[in-house]
Amino acid sequence: MHQYRTRPKIISEVLSSAGSNGQGLNITGVMRRCNLSYSLTASLLGELVGAGLMLESKDEHGKKYMLSGMGSIYLEKYAQLREFVETYGLRL
């Protein structure tokens, strides 16, 4: 049976995708790396920027999204939580 990704898992993938590239990614890059629709990606990026987990910059090519310091902390804490939960055979 196919397991769908949870919202926290999708958020961690979006943050990781933007953090893996030191120059940031545009919305299309995030969409492709995370396999998300445009509308979901745009909505998530807006939420993550608003929460301070990502930074948004504009240049001549459009907007770029980068991982913030707070986003890095989120990824560390998420990894710890996932590891703890999986220790007991559960899924996050």
C-alpha positions, 0 to 999 in steps of 0.5 A: 500500500502506498504511504502518503507524505505527511505535512511535516515530511513535506515541510522538511523536504522543502527546507532541505531542498533549499538548504542543499543549494547555497545560492537558493532555489526558485519556486520551480526548483523547489517544485521539482526537487520535492515533487509538488504542485505549483499551488502547494509549493507557493503556499508552503513557501509563503508560510515558511517565509512568514514563519522565519524558516526560509528567506526570500530574496529577489534578483533579476531572475525572480525570487530565490528561497534559502534556508534560514538559521531557524529553518536549520534548527527546525530540520535538526529537531525534526530529525531527532523527533523522527528518529525517536518515533521510529525507535518505537516502530511508529511513523511520523 
